[in-house]
């Protein structure tokens, strides 16, 4: 019936008017389709929903990863990092267990925060190493400045300095330069592969055997 009524209405009109009606109708349909697609594909902005978190591990070898803000992290042996798929809100916060080195993309409006077992390391854009062990958490700053925070207390650490948090006393301290790392490794009747595994664990590097047969050689 609606088609009959439509034909009766346009039967006496010029062809130009008919074309105008058809173009207008087609445009309205296209707008409706486009609006529907945009509504179906828009990001979920439901309050309380956050981006999923990603977990990466250094495993048996060191791992280099690029974070959502293009910051870089080198994870040491068995180190673990967790971070959101997208940084939202007023900060960029990640969680770390183990040794890692960071090169952070500068963003003054959104500070970068590393949570290391309750100690928060806040930066804007810098490069630094984090070395937690059973007694202290050390932060060696290569460039820029970071702030180590525990509760209401904290300390700034500038380039070429090392900040140290003592787990037992709960106190922060600052030293010039990097804290020297001294390790003694002793081997007897072990394979080169076992030695390589220990070197990777001790120094956070990756050892690659171009000739795989060498892995079974004994020292």
C-alpha positions in Angstrom: 0.0 0.0 0.0 2.8 2.4 0.8 4.3 1.8 -2.6 1.0 2.6 -4.3 0.6 5.8 -2.2 4.2 6.8 -3.1 3.6 6.3 -6.8 0.4 8.3 -6.7 2.2 11.2 -5.0 5.0 11.3 -7.5 3.0 10.5 -10.6 2.5 14.1 -11.7 6.0 15.4 -10.6 8.9 16.1 -13.0 11.6 13.5 -13.4 14.1 15.8 -11.6 12.0 15.7 -8.4 11.8 12.0 -8.5 15.6 11.7 -8.8 16.0 14.1 -5.9 13.7 12.0 -3.8 15.6 8.8 -4.7 19.0 10.4 -3.9 17.7 11.7 -0.6 16.4 8.3 0.4 19.7 6.6 -0.6 21.7 9.1 1.4 19.5 8.5 4.5 20.0 4.8 4.2 23.8 5.2 3.9 23.9 7.4 6.9 21.9 4.9 8.9 24.2 2.0 7.9 27.4 4.1 8.7 25.9 5.1 12.1 25.1 1.5 12.9 28.7 0.3 12.0 30.3 3.0 14.2 28.1 2.2 17.1 28.9 -1.6 16.9 32.6 -1.0 16.5 33.1 1.8 19.1 35.5 1.0 22.0 33.9 -0.2 25.2 33.7 2.8 27.5 31.7 1.1 30.3 32.8 2.5 33.6 34.9 0.1 35.7 36.3 -1.8 32.7 40.0 -1.8 32.2 42.4 -3.1 29.5 43.6 -6.7 30.1 47.0 -7.2 31.6 49.9 -8.9 29.7 52.5 -11.1 31.5 55.9 -11.6 30.0 58.8 -13.7 31.4 62.5 -13.7 30.8 62.4 -17.5 31.2 65.7 -19.3 30.7 67.1 -16.4 28.6 66.9 -12.6 28.7 63.9 -11.1 26.9 63.5 -7.6 25.3 59.9 -6.4 25.1 58.2 -3.2 23.8 55.6 -1.8 26.1 52.3 -0.1 24.8 53.9 3.4 25.1 57.0 2.2 23.1 59.2 2.1 26.2 61.7 -0.8 26.1 62.4 -3.3 28.9 65.1 -6.0 29.0 64.1 -8.8 31.4 66.8 -10.7 33.1 66.8 -14.5 33.7 63.5 -15.6 35.2 62.3 -12.0 35.6 58.6 -11.3 35.1 56.7 -8.1 34.1 53.0 -7.4 34.0 51.5 -4.4 32.2 48.1 -3.4 30.7 47.5 -3.9 27.0 46.9 -0.1 26.9 48.0 2.5 29.3 44.9 4.4 30.5 44.4 7.0 33.2 47.0 9.5 34.6 50.0 7.1 34.8 51.7 4.1 33.1 52.1 1.5 35.8 53.8 -1.9 35.4 54.7 -4.7 37.9 58.1 -6.3 38.0 59.6 -9.3 39.7 63.4 -9.8 39.2 66.1 -7.9 37.3 65.2 -5.6 34.4 66.5 -2.6 32.5 64.2 0.1 31.2 64.4 2.8 28.5 61.2 4.9 29.2 59.5 7.0 26.5 59.1 10.6 27.9 55.5 11.7 28.7 55.5 14.5 31.3 51.7 14.2 31.6 51.7 10.5 32.4 54.5 9.3 34.7 55.9 5.8 34.3 55.7 3.7 37.5 57.4 0.4 38.2 56.0 -1.5 41.2 58.8 -3.8 42.5 57.4 -5.8 45.5 55.9 -2.8 47.1 58.6 -0.3 46.1 57.4 2.1 43.4 59.9 3.7 41.0 58.4 6.8 39.3 59.9 8.3 36.2 59.0 10.6 33.3 61.5 9.6 30.7 64.8 7.9 31.5 66.9 4.7 31.4 67.7 2.7 34.5 68.3 -0.8 35.9 66.4 -2.5 38.7 68.1 -5.2 40.8 66.1 -6.7 43.6 67.5 -9.4 45.9 66.7 -10.8 49.3 68.2 -7.9 51.2 67.9 -4.8 49.0 66.2 -3.3 45.9 68.7 -1.3 43.9 67.9 1.2 41.1 70.9 2.2 38.9 70.0 5.4 36.9 71.8 5.8 33.6 69.9 9.0 32.4 67.2 11.3 33.7 65.9 11.0 37.3 63.6 8.6 39.1 61.9 8.6 42.5 61.8 5.5 44.7 58.7 5.5 46.9 57.6 3.3 49.8 54.5 4.5 51.6 55.0 8.1 52.6 58.8 8.1 52.3 60.8 8.4 49.1 64.1 9.4 47.5 65.1 10.9 44.2 67.9 9.2 42.2 69.6 11.1 39.4 71.8 9.9 36.6 75.0 8.0 37.4 73.7 7.3 41.0 72.2 4.2 42.6 69.3 4.2 45.0 69.1 1.4 47.5 66.1 0.3 49.6 67.0 -1.9 52.6 64.3 -4.5 53.1 65.2 -5.0 56.8 65.5 -1.4 58.0 63.0 0.1 55.5 65.5 2.9 54.7 66.6 4.4 51.5 70.2 5.3 50.7 72.1 6.9 47.8 75.5 6.0 46.3 77.5 7.6 43.5 77.9 5.6 40.4 76.6 2.0 39.9 76.8 -0.5 42.6 79.6 -3.0 41.6 78.4 -6.5 40.9 80.9 -9.1 41.8 80.2 -12.8 41.1 82.3 -15.8 41.5 81.4 -18.8 39.2 83.1 -22.1 39.6 82.6 -25.1 37.3 83.8 -28.7 37.3 82.9 -31.4 34.8 79.9 -29.5 33.4 78.8 -28.9 29.8 79.2 -25.6 28.0 75.4 -25.4 27.9 75.3 -25.5 31.7 77.9 -22.8 31.9 76.0 -20.6 29.4 72.9 -21.0 31.5 74.7 -19.8 34.6 76.2 -16.8 32.7 72.8 -15.8 31.4 71.4 -16.0 34.9 74.2 -14.0 36.5 74.6 -11.2 33.9 71.1 -11.0 32.3 72.5 -11.8 28.8 71.7 -14.4 26.1 74.4 -16.9 25.0 73.9 -18.3 21.5 75.7 -21.4 20.2 76.1 -21.1 16.4 77.4 -24.7 16.5 75.0 -26.6 18.6 77.4 -29.5 19.0 79.5 -27.3 21.3 76.8 -27.3 23.9 77.8 -30.9 25.0 81.5 -30.1 25.4 82.7 -30.6 29.0 84.8 -28.2 30.9 
